[in-house]
Amino acid sequence: MSDHHPHGLRADWPLLQRHTDPQAHQRRRALRLLGGLGLAGSLPLLGCGGGGSDAGTTTSTSTGGTTTTGGTTTNVTTTIGNCSTIPAETAGPYPGDGTNSNSSGVANALLLSGIVRSDIRSSIGSASGTAAGVPLTVTLTLVNTSASCAVLAGYAVYLWHCDAGGNYSMYSSSVVNQNYLRGVQVSDGTGQLTFTTIVPGCYSGRWPHIHFEVFRTLAEATGGTNDVRTSQLALPQAVCETVYAQSGYSGSAANLAAISLGSDNIFSDGVSLQMATVTGSVSAGYAATLQVGVAG
């Protein structure tokens, strides 16, 4: 595989500072400002692993709908059984959210017209490439860990990942002029949003994963400001092994065999809140689902 040295273990390792101090959010905002000035690319990226100090669990028995007592109907807030705050993780070296630079300057896919989209397999704007690979839909359900797991409607998620060859659009030399596998969606009344994409490849030093940032509003997402959580979704080993036996995923099977969740520099501290449930097949495509708890 080509172009993997910049985004393997060596690149991600320095990014593993945990967000366990009160200044974590300020550091990220500062990095965004530097990115806007074209300076962030020369600085080490700030990141974190799992289980920050604000991670907590909320349990609720509300099921939503209405109840009637003595002739009075009361609305009940829709909630999801129980939830925990998803661990904060590094956005990695290739976020494309305006916080760092590529070979042409500040890399910011969020400013692209058409970035708000469900199907992220093709590039937009002046780019015209399409990422080939086994189809995958990713459905996230956003819940509020500060309000009895109530679903979060109207929140926005920016999601991105590497292609089947392990390359990141906007950064890796072979696809630096592409911007595919990046997009923004807004959660509906059930707290859900869905992206249509491909199963990402596995590059050297990392478990197969998908990055995402959660924002309270679409305006904040497309502006790349005030994210409430940055994290990563992990994919199951059995699904990846099946997919990586297909053409187009050259090198991924060997890279997967050389890594484990326990040795991955992001997921080694626990992945229970980040491992997606995946169903489907190579021929029909796969569907990944994950509940994402944030402090709304």
N, C-alpha and C positions, 0 to 999 in steps of 0.2 A: 504494500500500500504506500501511496505517496503522501507527502505533506503532513505526516503525523507527528514529527518531532515537536512542532510548536504547541500542540495541544494534547500531549500525553501526560504521564505522571509528572515529568519534570516541570511542565508549565503550571499544572494545577497545585502542586505541593506547596509553593509559597503562599497560596491564597487561603490557607486553612486556618485563619484566625477566627475564633468563635465570636458570635455576636452576644457576648455575655456581659457587656458593660453598657452603661447608659449612653455612651458616645457613639455606639455603632451606627445609628441612623444618621447622625451628623457627619460621620466619616463618609458614608455613602453619598450624602448630598454634596459634600465637598468634592468628591470624586466626579460627580456629575458636572459640577461647575467647571472643574478643571478640564473635563472632557470637552465642554463647550468651547473652551479656549484652545483646544488642541494640545493640551499638556498631559492629559491623563495617560496617553500611550507610553510616556517616558517614566511613569511611576508604577510601583508594584500594585497590582489590583488587590483590593481589600475583599476578603471572603470569610466564610465560616463553615463549620460543619454542622452536625445535627444537634438537636436538643438544647436550644438556648435557654436562658434562665426564665424566659416568659412562657415556655412551653407548659401547658396545663391541660387538664381534662375536665370536661363538663358533661354531665349526664342529664338527660331530659326524657320525660315520658309523654310529652305532648305529641299529638299526631296530626294536628291541623284540622281545618274545617270549622264547623260551628257547633255549639252546644246550646240546649234550650232548658232553662230552669224557671219554673213558675211563669211561663208565657214570655220570658225575656230571652232573646237570642243574643249570644255573645260570640264574637269572632275569636278564634284561637290561632295564635301564631304558629305557622308551620315550622316544625323542627325536625332534626335528624337525630334519632336515638341518643347517641353519645358521640363526643368529638374531642379531639386534642389538637392543640396548635401544631401545625406542621413545622418541622425543623427549618430554621433559616440556613441557607447554603450559599456558597459563592455563585455569582453569575458567570464565573469563569472568564477566560481571556477573550471570548468571542460573543458578547451579548448583543452588539449592534443596537444598543439603546442610547447612544450618545455619551457613554461614560469613558470610552477609550477610542483609539484610532486604528485604522488599517493603513495600508500602503498609500492611500490617497488622502488621508486626513481623518477627521472625526467620523466614525461609523455610526449612523443612526437610521435604522430602518423605520423607526416610529414616525419619521417625518414624510415617509413615502405616501403618495396618494394611492389608496387601495389597500393599505396595510390592515385595515379593519375588514377581515374576511375569515370565512370558515375553512375553505380549501386553501392550504398553504403550499401545495406541491409545485406551483409554478412561480417564477419570478414576476415582478410587477414593474411598472414604470418603463424605463428604456431597456431593461433586461428582458430576455425572452426564453430563458432556459426552464426546463421542467425536471424535477428530481425523480428519477426512476427508482422503483423499489416495491416491496410487498405492501399493499394498502393497509393503513391503520387509521382508525378513528380514535381520538382521545377525548373523553368526556370527563370534565371536572365538575364536582359539586361543591360550591363554596358555602361554608357554614361559619357562624359567628360563635367563637368560643367564649365570648364575653356576654352572650345573651342566650343562654340555654340552647345552644346549637341551632338557633334560628337561621334559616337559609338567607343568603346574602344576594338579593336581586340588584341588578344594575351595577355590579362591580365589573371591572375589566381585567382581563388577563392577557399579557404578552407572552407568547410561547415560541420557543425555537429549539432546534437540535441539528445535529450533523446529518449528512446524507448517507447513502448506502456505502459509500467509500470512506466514510469517517471524516469528511471534509465539511467545514463550516462556510456557508456562503458569506460573502463580504470580506472574508479573511484569508482562507486557504488559497494559495496561488492559483490552483486549477479552477477555482470558482469565485475568485475575488470580485468579478463583475456580475455575479448573480446575487439575488436576495431571497431565493426560495427558502422554504421551511422556516418561515418567520411570519407571525400574524397576531392580530388582536381580536378578541371576542368579548362580548358583554353577557353576563349571566342573566338568565330569564327569571320568571317568577318562582321557579323551583330552585334557583341558585345554580342552575346548570349551564354549561357552555360546551360546545363541541368543535373540535378541529378535525379536518380530514387531511391526512398526511401519509407518510410511509414509515415503516419500521426503521429506525436509525441503525447505522452500522456500529460496530464496536472497534474503536481505535485503541492503540497500545496504551496501557496504563489506566484505563477507566472502564467501569462496568457500564453497559448500555443504559442510557439515561436521556431524559428530556428536561430542558430548563423552562422555568416560567417565573414571571413576576406578577403579583396581584396588586391592583390599584382600586381605590374607592370609586373612581369615576372614569369614564372613557376619556374625558379631557385630560385628566392627569396621566393616563396611560399613553396617549398619543403625544403628550408633552414630555413624557419620560421623567415625571417628578413625583415624589411622595409615595413611592410604593410601600405597601403595608407588609409585604412579605416576598422574599425571593427564595425559591426552593428548587428541588429537582425531583423528578419522578423516575423510579427504577422499573425496569422491565424484567419479567420472570426468565430464568435461565432456560427452561424447556422450550419456551416460545422462541427465544433467540437462537437456540441451537437449530431448531427446525428452519427458521428463516435464513440463517447463515449458510445453510446447505444449498441455497438457491443461487443462481447466477446473478452477478451484480454486486455481491457481498464479499468479494475477494479479500482475504485476509482477516475478516471478522471472526470466523470460526477459531482461528489460531489465537487471535487476541483475546477472545472470550475464554479459551481454555487456559490462558496464562494469568487470568485475574479471578478473584472471588469477591463476594460481598465483604468478607472479612478483611481483605487486603486493599480494597478500594479506598482511596483517600477521602471520599465523601461519605460513603454508606457504611464504613466499618464500625461506626458507633451506634448503629441500629437503623433499620430500614422499614420497620413495621408500619409507619405512617406514610411511607413514600412508595411502597411496592404496589404497583397497579394490579388490578384484577384484569386479566386478559383472556378473551375467548375468541374463537374463530379458527381459521385455517389459512394456509397459503393461497389456496384457490379462491376462497370467498373473501379473504381479507380478515384482519383482526380488529377487535374493539377493546380498548383499554379504558378502565374507569378508576377514578380515585376521588375520595372525599378530601377536601382541602380545608382544614380548620385555620382560621385567622382571627385575631382579636379585632373585630369590626369596630 
